Amino acid sequence: MNRITISRAIFAFGMLTLAGLIAVIVASNYALSQLKVGGPIYDKIKLGNDLVADILPPPEYVIEAYLEATLALQDRSSFSAHGDRRSS
């Protein structure tokens, strides 16, 4: 019979724990290298966002409308010019 001693069991448990720790460290380093800024997955996401930004029209910001309204109210002689700019 091949009996396992307590010292061998503790040694085997320690080696198994060490192997698990090394596996976790290697997996986390690999995941970090894939997901970090400048990594391959980040580049794919960035390309997708750039494509969407190229396709969509530029947004009209509320501040632009507020500026046009303020300028039109301050200078009533250019009211029609501001109205034309708003509709284009």
PyMOL Python script that loads the backbone (N, CA, C, O; Angstrom):
from pymol import cmd

cmd.read_pdbstr("""\
ATOM      1  N   MET A   1       0.816  -1.183   0.000  1.00  0.00           N
ATOM      2  CA  MET A   1       0.000   0.000   0.000  1.00  0.00           C
ATOM      3  C   MET A   1       0.867   1.256   0.000  1.00  0.00           C
ATOM      4  O   MET A   1       1.897   1.355   0.666  1.00  0.00           O
ATOM      5  N   ASN A   2       0.381   2.201  -0.788  1.00  0.00           N
ATOM      6  CA  ASN A   2       1.094   3.472  -0.872  1.00  0.00           C
ATOM      7  C   ASN A   2       0.329   4.501  -0.054  1.00  0.00           C
ATOM      8  O   ASN A   2      -0.682   5.043  -0.499  1.00  0.00           O
ATOM      9  N   ARG A   3       0.818   4.753   1.123  1.00  0.00           N
ATOM     10  CA  ARG A   3       0.153   5.701   2.013  1.00  0.00           C
ATOM     11  C   ARG A   3       0.735   7.095   1.810  1.00  0.00           C
ATOM     12  O   ARG A   3       1.935   7.281   1.610  1.00  0.00           O
ATOM     13  N   ILE A   4      -0.165   8.056   1.871  1.00  0.00           N
ATOM     14  CA  ILE A   4       0.268   9.449   1.754  1.00  0.00           C
ATOM     15  C   ILE A   4       0.461  10.002   3.169  1.00  0.00           C
ATOM     16  O   ILE A   4      -0.389   9.837   4.043  1.00  0.00           O
ATOM     17  N   THR A   5       1.567  10.640   3.357  1.00  0.00           N
ATOM     18  CA  THR A   5       1.843  11.205   4.674  1.00  0.00           C
ATOM     19  C   THR A   5       1.291  12.626   4.741  1.00  0.00           C
ATOM     20  O   THR A   5       0.933  13.219   3.723  1.00  0.00           O
ATOM     21  N   ILE A   6       1.233  13.141   5.922  1.00  0.00           N
ATOM     22  CA  ILE A   6       0.727  14.499   6.118  1.00  0.00           C
ATOM     23  C   ILE A   6       1.640  15.512   5.440  1.00  0.00           C
ATOM     24  O   ILE A   6       1.161  16.481   4.851  1.00  0.00           O
ATOM     25  N   SER A   7       2.937  15.300   5.517  1.00  0.00           N
ATOM     26  CA  SER A   7       3.868  16.240   4.889  1.00  0.00           C
ATOM     27  C   SER A   7       3.714  16.240   3.369  1.00  0.00           C
ATOM     28  O   SER A   7       3.795  17.292   2.735  1.00  0.00           O
ATOM     29  N   ARG A   8       3.490  15.044   2.777  1.00  0.00           N
ATOM     30  CA  ARG A   8       3.285  14.978   1.325  1.00  0.00           C
ATOM     31  C   ARG A   8       1.957  15.628   0.941  1.00  0.00           C
ATOM     32  O   ARG A   8       1.880  16.284  -0.098  1.00  0.00           O
ATOM     33  N   ALA A   9       0.928  15.466   1.739  1.00  0.00           N
ATOM     34  CA  ALA A   9      -0.370  16.079   1.465  1.00  0.00           C
ATOM     35  C   ALA A   9      -0.274  17.603   1.534  1.00  0.00           C
ATOM     36  O   ALA A   9      -0.839  18.305   0.695  1.00  0.00           O
ATOM     37  N   ILE A  10       0.444  18.109   2.538  1.00  0.00           N
ATOM     38  CA  ILE A  10       0.626  19.554   2.668  1.00  0.00           C
ATOM     39  C   ILE A  10       1.443  20.082   1.499  1.00  0.00           C
ATOM     40  O   ILE A  10       1.137  21.150   0.969  1.00  0.00           O
ATOM     41  N   PHE A  11       2.473  19.356   1.089  1.00  0.00           N
ATOM     42  CA  PHE A  11       3.302  19.765  -0.039  1.00  0.00           C
ATOM     43  C   PHE A  11       2.467  19.771  -1.333  1.00  0.00           C
ATOM     44  O   PHE A  11       2.572  20.703  -2.130  1.00  0.00           O
ATOM     45  N   ALA A  12       1.654  18.751  -1.539  1.00  0.00           N
ATOM     46  CA  ALA A  12       0.816  18.686  -2.739  1.00  0.00           C
ATOM     47  C   ALA A  12      -0.208  19.822  -2.738  1.00  0.00           C
ATOM     48  O   ALA A  12      -0.454  20.432  -3.779  1.00  0.00           O
ATOM     49  N   PHE A  13      -0.801  20.107  -1.589  1.00  0.00           N
ATOM     50  CA  PHE A  13      -1.751  21.218  -1.492  1.00  0.00           C
ATOM     51  C   PHE A  13      -1.061  22.550  -1.787  1.00  0.00           C
ATOM     52  O   PHE A  13      -1.630  23.410  -2.461  1.00  0.00           O
ATOM     53  N   GLY A  14       0.148  22.718  -1.289  1.00  0.00           N
ATOM     54  CA  GLY A  14       0.913  23.947  -1.552  1.00  0.00           C
ATOM     55  C   GLY A  14       1.236  24.104  -3.032  1.00  0.00           C
ATOM     56  O   GLY A  14       1.130  25.202  -3.578  1.00  0.00           O
ATOM     57  N   MET A  15       1.633  23.007  -3.689  1.00  0.00           N
ATOM     58  CA  MET A  15       1.941  23.061  -5.117  1.00  0.00           C
ATOM     59  C   MET A  15       0.680  23.367  -5.939  1.00  0.00           C
ATOM     60  O   MET A  15       0.730  24.126  -6.907  1.00  0.00           O
ATOM     61  N   LEU A  16      -0.437  22.771  -5.545  1.00  0.00           N
ATOM     62  CA  LEU A  16      -1.700  23.027  -6.232  1.00  0.00           C
ATOM     63  C   LEU A  16      -2.133  24.487  -6.060  1.00  0.00           C
ATOM     64  O   LEU A  16      -2.607  25.115  -7.007  1.00  0.00           O
ATOM     65  N   THR A  17      -1.969  25.011  -4.866  1.00  0.00           N
ATOM     66  CA  THR A  17      -2.294  26.419  -4.607  1.00  0.00           C
ATOM     67  C   THR A  17      -1.380  27.341  -5.403  1.00  0.00           C
ATOM     68  O   THR A  17      -1.841  28.332  -5.970  1.00  0.00           O
ATOM     69  N   LEU A  18      -0.093  27.026  -5.449  1.00  0.00           N
ATOM     70  CA  LEU A  18       0.857  27.830  -6.210  1.00  0.00           C
ATOM     71  C   LEU A  18       0.535  27.791  -7.705  1.00  0.00           C
ATOM     72  O   LEU A  18       0.603  28.819  -8.378  1.00  0.00           O
ATOM     73  N   ALA A  19       0.187  26.622  -8.223  1.00  0.00           N
ATOM     74  CA  ALA A  19      -0.170  26.507  -9.635  1.00  0.00           C
ATOM     75  C   ALA A  19      -1.431  27.322  -9.935  1.00  0.00           C
ATOM     76  O   ALA A  19      -1.516  27.963 -10.982  1.00  0.00           O
ATOM     77  N   GLY A  20      -2.395  27.303  -9.038  1.00  0.00           N
ATOM     78  CA  GLY A  20      -3.610  28.097  -9.216  1.00  0.00           C
ATOM     79  C   GLY A  20      -3.325  29.587  -9.201  1.00  0.00           C
ATOM     80  O   GLY A  20      -3.888  30.339  -9.997  1.00  0.00           O
ATOM     81  N   LEU A  21      -2.457  30.015  -8.301  1.00  0.00           N
ATOM     82  CA  LEU A  21      -2.081  31.424  -8.223  1.00  0.00           C
ATOM     83  C   LEU A  21      -1.370  31.866  -9.491  1.00  0.00           C
ATOM     84  O   LEU A  21      -1.642  32.946 -10.015  1.00  0.00           O
ATOM     85  N   ILE A  22      -0.472  31.044  -9.979  1.00  0.00           N
ATOM     86  CA  ILE A  22       0.244  31.378 -11.226  1.00  0.00           C
ATOM     87  C   ILE A  22      -0.739  31.443 -12.397  1.00  0.00           C
ATOM     88  O   ILE A  22      -0.623  32.320 -13.254  1.00  0.00           O
ATOM     89  N   ALA A  23      -1.699  30.527 -12.439  1.00  0.00           N
ATOM     90  CA  ALA A  23      -2.696  30.539 -13.514  1.00  0.00           C
ATOM     91  C   ALA A  23      -3.542  31.812 -13.463  1.00  0.00           C
ATOM     92  O   ALA A  23      -3.845  32.389 -14.508  1.00  0.00           O
ATOM     93  N   VAL A  24      -3.922  32.252 -12.281  1.00  0.00           N
ATOM     94  CA  VAL A  24      -4.711  33.480 -12.137  1.00  0.00           C
ATOM     95  C   VAL A  24      -3.899  34.687 -12.579  1.00  0.00           C
ATOM     96  O   VAL A  24      -4.427  35.568 -13.256  1.00  0.00           O
ATOM     97  N   ILE A  25      -2.633  34.742 -12.212  1.00  0.00           N
ATOM     98  CA  ILE A  25      -1.777  35.866 -12.600  1.00  0.00           C
ATOM     99  C   ILE A  25      -1.591  35.911 -14.111  1.00  0.00           C
ATOM    100  O   ILE A  25      -1.676  36.979 -14.717  1.00  0.00           O
ATOM    101  N   VAL A  26      -1.340  34.760 -14.720  1.00  0.00           N
ATOM    102  CA  VAL A  26      -1.151  34.716 -16.177  1.00  0.00           C
ATOM    103  C   VAL A  26      -2.444  35.117 -16.893  1.00  0.00           C
ATOM    104  O   VAL A  26      -2.405  35.882 -17.856  1.00  0.00           O
ATOM    105  N   ALA A  27      -3.577  34.609 -16.433  1.00  0.00           N
ATOM    106  CA  ALA A  27      -4.856  34.937 -17.072  1.00  0.00           C
ATOM    107  C   ALA A  27      -5.190  36.419 -16.924  1.00  0.00           C
ATOM    108  O   ALA A  27      -5.692  37.035 -17.864  1.00  0.00           O
ATOM    109  N   SER A  28      -4.919  36.992 -15.767  1.00  0.00           N
ATOM    110  CA  SER A  28      -5.225  38.411 -15.577  1.00  0.00           C
ATOM    111  C   SER A  28      -4.311  39.298 -16.410  1.00  0.00           C
ATOM    112  O   SER A  28      -4.755  40.319 -16.935  1.00  0.00           O
ATOM    113  N   ASN A  29      -3.041  38.924 -16.541  1.00  0.00           N
ATOM    114  CA  ASN A  29      -2.129  39.695 -17.392  1.00  0.00           C
ATOM    115  C   ASN A  29      -2.550  39.622 -18.856  1.00  0.00           C
ATOM    116  O   ASN A  29      -2.482  40.623 -19.570  1.00  0.00           O
ATOM    117  N   TYR A  30      -2.981  38.452 -19.309  1.00  0.00           N
ATOM    118  CA  TYR A  30      -3.446  38.309 -20.686  1.00  0.00           C
ATOM    119  C   TYR A  30      -4.707  39.147 -20.921  1.00  0.00           C
ATOM    120  O   TYR A  30      -4.818  39.839 -21.933  1.00  0.00           O
ATOM    121  N   ALA A  31      -5.645  39.079 -19.990  1.00  0.00           N
ATOM    122  CA  ALA A  31      -6.878  39.848 -20.122  1.00  0.00           C
ATOM    123  C   ALA A  31      -6.584  41.340 -20.122  1.00  0.00           C
ATOM    124  O   ALA A  31      -7.175  42.081 -20.909  1.00  0.00           O
ATOM    125  N   LEU A  32      -5.698  41.789 -19.270  1.00  0.00           N
ATOM    126  CA  LEU A  32      -5.341  43.197 -19.219  1.00  0.00           C
ATOM    127  C   LEU A  32      -4.684  43.655 -20.513  1.00  0.00           C
ATOM    128  O   LEU A  32      -4.959  44.755 -20.992  1.00  0.00           O
ATOM    129  N   SER A  33      -3.819  42.822 -21.083  1.00  0.00           N
ATOM    130  CA  SER A  33      -3.166  43.206 -22.338  1.00  0.00           C
ATOM    131  C   SER A  33      -4.162  43.282 -23.485  1.00  0.00           C
ATOM    132  O   SER A  33      -3.961  44.058 -24.420  1.00  0.00           O
ATOM    133  N   GLN A  34      -5.227  42.499 -23.437  1.00  0.00           N
ATOM    134  CA  GLN A  34      -6.252  42.532 -24.487  1.00  0.00           C
ATOM    135  C   GLN A  34      -7.198  43.720 -24.317  1.00  0.00           C
ATOM    136  O   GLN A  34      -7.637  44.302 -25.309  1.00  0.00           O
ATOM    137  N   LEU A  35      -7.513  44.083 -23.087  1.00  0.00           N
ATOM    138  CA  LEU A  35      -8.543  45.080 -22.820  1.00  0.00           C
ATOM    139  C   LEU A  35      -8.023  46.488 -22.580  1.00  0.00           C
ATOM    140  O   LEU A  35      -8.814  47.431 -22.591  1.00  0.00           O
ATOM    141  N   LYS A  36      -6.735  46.666 -22.365  1.00  0.00           N
ATOM    142  CA  LYS A  36      -6.227  47.987 -22.020  1.00  0.00           C
ATOM    143  C   LYS A  36      -6.358  48.953 -23.199  1.00  0.00           C
ATOM    144  O   LYS A  36      -6.556  48.538 -24.341  1.00  0.00           O
ATOM    145  N   VAL A  37      -6.244  50.244 -22.898  1.00  0.00           N
ATOM    146  CA  VAL A  37      -6.279  51.262 -23.935  1.00  0.00           C
ATOM    147  C   VAL A  37      -5.084  51.046 -24.857  1.00  0.00           C
ATOM    148  O   VAL A  37      -3.942  50.986 -24.402  1.00  0.00           O
ATOM    149  N   GLY A  38      -5.353  50.931 -26.143  1.00  0.00           N
ATOM    150  CA  GLY A  38      -4.308  50.639 -27.111  1.00  0.00           C
ATOM    151  C   GLY A  38      -4.223  49.162 -27.440  1.00  0.00           C
ATOM    152  O   GLY A  38      -3.458  48.766 -28.320  1.00  0.00           O
ATOM    153  N   GLY A  39      -5.001  48.339 -26.745  1.00  0.00           N
ATOM    154  CA  GLY A  39      -5.026  46.907 -27.010  1.00  0.00           C
ATOM    155  C   GLY A  39      -5.917  46.596 -28.202  1.00  0.00           C
ATOM    156  O   GLY A  39      -6.588  47.488 -28.720  1.00  0.00           O
ATOM    157  N   PRO A  40      -5.933  45.343 -28.645  1.00  0.00           N
ATOM    158  CA  PRO A  40      -6.691  44.985 -29.846  1.00  0.00           C
ATOM    159  C   PRO A  40      -8.209  45.153 -29.703  1.00  0.00           C
ATOM    160  O   PRO A  40      -8.868  45.560 -30.659  1.00  0.00           O
ATOM    161  N   ILE A  41      -8.768  44.852 -28.546  1.00  0.00           N
ATOM    162  CA  ILE A  41     -10.218  45.012 -28.367  1.00  0.00           C
ATOM    163  C   ILE A  41     -10.577  46.493 -28.311  1.00  0.00           C
ATOM    164  O   ILE A  41     -11.603  46.902 -28.853  1.00  0.00           O
ATOM    165  N   TYR A  42      -9.751  47.287 -27.668  1.00  0.00           N
ATOM    166  CA  TYR A  42      -9.978  48.734 -27.620  1.00  0.00           C
ATOM    167  C   TYR A  42      -9.937  49.328 -29.020  1.00  0.00           C
ATOM    168  O   TYR A  42     -10.754  50.186 -29.352  1.00  0.00           O
ATOM    169  N   ASP A  43      -9.003  48.884 -29.836  1.00  0.00           N
ATOM    170  CA  ASP A  43      -8.906  49.403 -31.197  1.00  0.00           C
ATOM    171  C   ASP A  43     -10.149  49.080 -32.014  1.00  0.00           C
ATOM    172  O   ASP A  43     -10.597  49.912 -32.804  1.00  0.00           O
ATOM    173  N   LYS A  44     -10.718  47.882 -31.839  1.00  0.00           N
ATOM    174  CA  LYS A  44     -11.947  47.525 -32.548  1.00  0.00           C
ATOM    175  C   LYS A  44     -13.104  48.412 -32.109  1.00  0.00           C
ATOM    176  O   LYS A  44     -13.889  48.867 -32.941  1.00  0.00           O
ATOM    177  N   ILE A  45     -13.213  48.658 -30.813  1.00  0.00           N
ATOM    178  CA  ILE A  45     -14.281  49.520 -30.297  1.00  0.00           C
ATOM    179  C   ILE A  45     -14.106  50.938 -30.824  1.00  0.00           C
ATOM    180  O   ILE A  45     -15.078  51.589 -31.205  1.00  0.00           O
ATOM    181  N   LYS A  46     -12.865  51.413 -30.843  1.00  0.00           N
ATOM    182  CA  LYS A  46     -12.584  52.766 -31.313  1.00  0.00           C
ATOM    183  C   LYS A  46     -12.924  52.910 -32.789  1.00  0.00           C
ATOM    184  O   LYS A  46     -13.486  53.927 -33.194  1.00  0.00           O
ATOM    185  N   LEU A  47     -12.594  51.910 -33.598  1.00  0.00           N
ATOM    186  CA  LEU A  47     -12.931  51.967 -35.015  1.00  0.00           C
ATOM    187  C   LEU A  47     -14.440  52.008 -35.216  1.00  0.00           C
ATOM    188  O   LEU A  47     -14.926  52.738 -36.080  1.00  0.00           O
ATOM    189  N   GLY A  48     -15.179  51.245 -34.442  1.00  0.00           N
ATOM    190  CA  GLY A  48     -16.638  51.267 -34.528  1.00  0.00           C
ATOM    191  C   GLY A  48     -17.200  52.623 -34.154  1.00  0.00           C
ATOM    192  O   GLY A  48     -18.111  53.121 -34.816  1.00  0.00           O
ATOM    193  N   ASN A  49     -16.670  53.228 -33.102  1.00  0.00           N
ATOM    194  CA  ASN A  49     -17.134  54.551 -32.688  1.00  0.00           C
ATOM    195  C   ASN A  49     -16.786  55.608 -33.726  1.00  0.00           C
ATOM    196  O   ASN A  49     -17.578  56.520 -33.968  1.00  0.00           O
ATOM    197  N   ASP A  50     -15.616  55.499 -34.339  1.00  0.00           N
ATOM    198  CA  ASP A  50     -15.233  56.443 -35.386  1.00  0.00           C
ATOM    199  C   ASP A  50     -16.158  56.320 -36.589  1.00  0.00           C
ATOM    200  O   ASP A  50     -16.517  57.328 -37.198  1.00  0.00           O
ATOM    201  N   LEU A  51     -16.545  55.108 -36.937  1.00  0.00           N
ATOM    202  CA  LEU A  51     -17.457  54.897 -38.050  1.00  0.00           C
ATOM    203  C   LEU A  51     -18.814  55.525 -37.764  1.00  0.00           C
ATOM    204  O   LEU A  51     -19.389  56.185 -38.629  1.00  0.00           O
ATOM    205  N   VAL A  52     -19.323  55.325 -36.567  1.00  0.00           N
ATOM    206  CA  VAL A  52     -20.613  55.914 -36.200  1.00  0.00           C
ATOM    207  C   VAL A  52     -20.515  57.437 -36.213  1.00  0.00           C
ATOM    208  O   VAL A  52     -21.444  58.107 -36.663  1.00  0.00           O
ATOM    209  N   ALA A  53     -19.411  57.992 -35.730  1.00  0.00           N
ATOM    210  CA  ALA A  53     -19.239  59.442 -35.712  1.00  0.00           C
ATOM    211  C   ALA A  53     -19.164  60.000 -37.129  1.00  0.00           C
ATOM    212  O   ALA A  53     -19.602  61.126 -37.367  1.00  0.00           O
ATOM    213  N   ASP A  54     -18.621  59.241 -38.070  1.00  0.00           N
ATOM    214  CA  ASP A  54     -18.542  59.703 -39.450  1.00  0.00           C
ATOM    215  C   ASP A  54     -19.909  59.646 -40.131  1.00  0.00           C
ATOM    216  O   ASP A  54     -20.192  60.459 -41.011  1.00  0.00           O
ATOM    217  N   ILE A  55     -20.747  58.707 -39.740  1.00  0.00           N
ATOM    218  CA  ILE A  55     -22.040  58.530 -40.394  1.00  0.00           C
ATOM    219  C   ILE A  55     -23.081  59.523 -39.870  1.00  0.00           C
ATOM    220  O   ILE A  55     -23.853  60.079 -40.651  1.00  0.00           O
ATOM    221  N   LEU A  56     -23.105  59.744 -38.570  1.00  0.00           N
ATOM    222  CA  LEU A  56     -24.129  60.594 -37.975  1.00  0.00           C
ATOM    223  C   LEU A  56     -23.886  62.066 -38.287  1.00  0.00           C
ATOM    224  O   LEU A  56     -22.737  62.502 -38.361  1.00  0.00           O
ATOM    225  N   PRO A  57     -24.957  62.833 -38.468  1.00  0.00           N
ATOM    226  CA  PRO A  57     -24.784  64.280 -38.666  1.00  0.00           C
ATOM    227  C   PRO A  57     -24.384  64.931 -37.345  1.00  0.00           C
ATOM    228  O   PRO A  57     -24.637  64.378 -36.275  1.00  0.00           O
ATOM    229  N   PRO A  58     -23.767  66.092 -37.420  1.00  0.00           N
ATOM    230  CA  PRO A  58     -23.378  66.753 -36.170  1.00  0.00           C
ATOM    231  C   PRO A  58     -24.615  67.185 -35.387  1.00  0.00           C
ATOM    232  O   PRO A  58     -25.603  67.621 -35.979  1.00  0.00           O
ATOM    233  N   PRO A  59     -24.567  67.066 -34.082  1.00  0.00           N
ATOM    234  CA  PRO A  59     -25.730  67.438 -33.271  1.00  0.00           C
ATOM    235  C   PRO A  59     -25.888  68.955 -33.181  1.00  0.00           C
ATOM    236  O   PRO A  59     -24.910  69.699 -33.258  1.00  0.00           O
ATOM    237  N   GLU A  60     -27.119  69.393 -33.019  1.00  0.00           N
ATOM    238  CA  GLU A  60     -27.366  70.810 -32.777  1.00  0.00           C
ATOM    239  C   GLU A  60     -27.451  70.998 -31.266  1.00  0.00           C
ATOM    240  O   GLU A  60     -28.321  70.437 -30.601  1.00  0.00           O
ATOM    241  N   TYR A  61     -26.557  71.774 -30.757  1.00  0.00           N
ATOM    242  CA  TYR A  61     -26.493  71.961 -29.320  1.00  0.00           C
ATOM    243  C   TYR A  61     -27.457  73.059 -28.885  1.00  0.00           C
ATOM    244  O   TYR A  61     -27.730  73.993 -29.639  1.00  0.00           O
ATOM    245  N   VAL A  62     -27.956  72.942 -27.692  1.00  0.00           N
ATOM    246  CA  VAL A  62     -28.895  73.913 -27.141  1.00  0.00           C
ATOM    247  C   VAL A  62     -28.227  75.272 -27.018  1.00  0.00           C
ATOM    248  O   VAL A  62     -28.884  76.301 -27.180  1.00  0.00           O
ATOM    249  N   ILE A  63     -26.942  75.292 -26.738  1.00  0.00           N
ATOM    250  CA  ILE A  63     -26.244  76.564 -26.550  1.00  0.00           C
ATOM    251  C   ILE A  63     -26.222  77.382 -27.835  1.00  0.00           C
ATOM    252  O   ILE A  63     -26.232  78.612 -27.787  1.00  0.00           O
ATOM    253  N   GLU A  64     -26.192  76.702 -28.999  1.00  0.00           N
ATOM    254  CA  GLU A  64     -26.206  77.434 -30.261  1.00  0.00           C
ATOM    255  C   GLU A  64     -27.541  78.141 -30.466  1.00  0.00           C
ATOM    256  O   GLU A  64     -27.570  79.296 -30.891  1.00  0.00           O
ATOM    257  N   ALA A  65     -28.635  77.468 -30.171  1.00  0.00           N
ATOM    258  CA  ALA A  65     -29.950  78.089 -30.296  1.00  0.00           C
ATOM    259  C   ALA A  65     -30.091  79.247 -29.311  1.00  0.00           C
ATOM    260  O   ALA A  65     -30.651  80.289 -29.651  1.00  0.00           O
ATOM    261  N   TYR A  66     -29.590  79.067 -28.107  1.00  0.00           N
ATOM    262  CA  TYR A  66     -29.645  80.129 -27.103  1.00  0.00           C
ATOM    263  C   TYR A  66     -28.833  81.337 -27.561  1.00  0.00           C
ATOM    264  O   TYR A  66     -29.268  82.475 -27.385  1.00  0.00           O
ATOM    265  N   LEU A  67     -27.671  81.105 -28.142  1.00  0.00           N
ATOM    266  CA  LEU A  67     -26.826  82.191 -28.634  1.00  0.00           C
ATOM    267  C   LEU A  67     -27.527  82.951 -29.751  1.00  0.00           C
ATOM    268  O   LEU A  67     -27.535  84.182 -29.759  1.00  0.00           O
ATOM    269  N   GLU A  68     -28.114  82.223 -30.690  1.00  0.00           N
ATOM    270  CA  GLU A  68     -28.817  82.882 -31.789  1.00  0.00           C
ATOM    271  C   GLU A  68     -29.984  83.711 -31.279  1.00  0.00           C
ATOM    272  O   GLU A  68     -30.185  84.832 -31.744  1.00  0.00           O
ATOM    273  N   ALA A  69     -30.751  83.196 -30.345  1.00  0.00           N
ATOM    274  CA  ALA A  69     -31.886  83.934 -29.789  1.00  0.00           C
ATOM    275  C   ALA A  69     -31.412  85.170 -29.045  1.00  0.00           C
ATOM    276  O   ALA A  69     -32.022  86.233 -29.156  1.00  0.00           O
ATOM    277  N   THR A  70     -30.336  85.041 -28.291  1.00  0.00           N
ATOM    278  CA  THR A  70     -29.802  86.177 -27.546  1.00  0.00           C
ATOM    279  C   THR A  70     -29.297  87.250 -28.495  1.00  0.00           C
ATOM    280  O   THR A  70     -29.569  88.432 -28.283  1.00  0.00           O
ATOM    281  N   LEU A  71     -28.567  86.865 -29.537  1.00  0.00           N
ATOM    282  CA  LEU A  71     -28.060  87.836 -30.506  1.00  0.00           C
ATOM    283  C   LEU A  71     -29.198  88.515 -31.256  1.00  0.00           C
ATOM    284  O   LEU A  71     -29.135  89.713 -31.532  1.00  0.00           O
ATOM    285  N   ALA A  72     -30.236  87.757 -31.586  1.00  0.00           N
ATOM    286  CA  ALA A  72     -31.371  88.339 -32.298  1.00  0.00           C
ATOM    287  C   ALA A  72     -32.110  89.349 -31.428  1.00  0.00           C
ATOM    288  O   ALA A  72     -32.575  90.378 -31.919  1.00  0.00           O
ATOM    289  N   LEU A  73     -32.216  89.052 -30.132  1.00  0.00           N
ATOM    290  CA  LEU A  73     -32.906  89.987 -29.245  1.00  0.00           C
ATOM    291  C   LEU A  73     -32.067  91.230 -28.950  1.00  0.00           C
ATOM    292  O   LEU A  73     -32.626  92.306 -28.735  1.00  0.00           O
ATOM    293  N   GLN A  74     -30.760  91.107 -28.936  1.00  0.00           N
ATOM    294  CA  GLN A  74     -29.900  92.245 -28.645  1.00  0.00           C
ATOM    295  C   GLN A  74     -29.797  93.187 -29.841  1.00  0.00           C
ATOM    296  O   GLN A  74     -29.738  94.404 -29.665  1.00  0.00           O
ATOM    297  N   ASP A  75     -29.774  92.642 -31.046  1.00  0.00           N
ATOM    298  CA  ASP A  75     -29.634  93.459 -32.251  1.00  0.00           C
ATOM    299  C   ASP A  75     -30.826  93.163 -33.156  1.00  0.00           C
ATOM    300  O   ASP A  75     -30.790  92.247 -33.978  1.00  0.00           O
ATOM    301  N   ARG A  76     -31.896  93.969 -32.985  1.00  0.00           N
ATOM    302  CA  ARG A  76     -33.143  93.702 -33.701  1.00  0.00           C
ATOM    303  C   ARG A  76     -33.007  93.946 -35.198  1.00  0.00           C
ATOM    304  O   ARG A  76     -33.809  93.426 -35.974  1.00  0.00           O
ATOM    305  N   SER A  77     -32.017  94.720 -35.624  1.00  0.00           N
ATOM    306  CA  SER A  77     -31.858  94.980 -37.060  1.00  0.00           C
ATOM    307  C   SER A  77     -31.397  93.728 -37.809  1.00  0.00           C
ATOM    308  O   SER A  77     -31.666  93.589 -39.002  1.00  0.00           O
ATOM    309  N   SER A  78     -30.701  92.811 -37.114  1.00  0.00           N
ATOM    310  CA  SER A  78     -30.242  91.578 -37.756  1.00  0.00           C
ATOM    311  C   SER A  78     -31.137  90.392 -37.406  1.00  0.00           C
ATOM    312  O   SER A  78     -30.711  89.240 -37.490  1.00  0.00           O
ATOM    313  N   PHE A  79     -32.384  90.682 -37.010  1.00  0.00           N
ATOM    314  CA  PHE A  79     -33.314  89.623 -36.602  1.00  0.00           C
ATOM    315  C   PHE A  79     -33.581  88.636 -37.729  1.00  0.00           C
ATOM    316  O   PHE A  79     -33.621  87.428 -37.496  1.00  0.00           O
ATOM    317  N   SER A  80     -33.763  89.132 -38.939  1.00  0.00           N
ATOM    318  CA  SER A  80     -34.061  88.227 -40.062  1.00  0.00           C
ATOM    319  C   SER A  80     -32.849  87.367 -40.410  1.00  0.00           C
ATOM    320  O   SER A  80     -33.010  86.215 -40.812  1.00  0.00           O
ATOM    321  N   ALA A  81     -31.645  87.903 -40.262  1.00  0.00           N
ATOM    322  CA  ALA A  81     -30.435  87.098 -40.542  1.00  0.00           C
ATOM    323  C   ALA A  81     -30.313  85.956 -39.564  1.00  0.00           C
ATOM    324  O   ALA A  81     -29.938  84.847 -39.945  1.00  0.00           O
ATOM    325  N   HIS A  82     -30.625  86.211 -38.304  1.00  0.00           N
ATOM    326  CA  HIS A  82     -30.565  85.144 -37.300  1.00  0.00           C
ATOM    327  C   HIS A  82     -31.656  84.118 -37.525  1.00  0.00           C
ATOM    328  O   HIS A  82     -31.450  82.926 -37.295  1.00  0.00           O
ATOM    329  N   GLY A  83     -32.835  84.578 -37.980  1.00  0.00           N
ATOM    330  CA  GLY A  83     -33.915  83.645 -38.295  1.00  0.00           C
ATOM    331  C   GLY A  83     -33.566  82.762 -39.470  1.00  0.00           C
ATOM    332  O   GLY A  83     -33.886  81.573 -39.470  1.00  0.00           O
ATOM    333  N   ASP A  84     -32.905  83.332 -40.486  1.00  0.00           N
ATOM    334  CA  ASP A  84     -32.479  82.539 -41.646  1.00  0.00           C
ATOM    335  C   ASP A  84     -31.413  81.521 -41.261  1.00  0.00           C
ATOM    336  O   ASP A  84     -31.410  80.395 -41.759  1.00  0.00           O
ATOM    337  N   ARG A  85     -30.528  81.912 -40.393  1.00  0.00           N
ATOM    338  CA  ARG A  85     -29.460  81.002 -39.976  1.00  0.00           C
ATOM    339  C   ARG A  85     -30.030  79.833 -39.187  1.00  0.00           C
ATOM    340  O   ARG A  85     -29.522  78.717 -39.291  1.00  0.00           O
ATOM    341  N   ARG A  86     -31.055  80.062 -38.417  1.00  0.00           N
ATOM    342  CA  ARG A  86     -31.676  79.023 -37.603  1.00  0.00           C
ATOM    343  C   ARG A  86     -32.355  77.970 -38.483  1.00  0.00           C
ATOM    344  O   ARG A  86     -32.312  76.782 -38.166  1.00  0.00           O
ATOM    345  N   SER A  87     -32.968  78.388 -39.561  1.00  0.00           N
ATOM    346  CA  SER A  87     -33.700  77.437 -40.397  1.00  0.00           C
ATOM    347  C   SER A  87     -32.794  76.653 -41.336  1.00  0.00           C
ATOM    348  O   SER A  87     -33.232  75.647 -41.894  1.00  0.00           O
ATOM    349  N   SER A  88     -31.564  77.069 -41.530  1.00  0.00           N
ATOM    350  CA  SER A  88     -30.673  76.325 -42.447  1.00  0.00           C
ATOM    351  C   SER A  88     -29.873  75.285 -41.754  1.00  0.00           C
ATOM    352  O   SER A  88     -29.086  74.585 -42.390  1.00  0.00           O
TER     353      SER A  88
END
""", "prot")
cmd.dss("prot")
cmd.show_as("cartoon", "prot")
cmd.util.cbc("prot")
cmd.orient("prot")
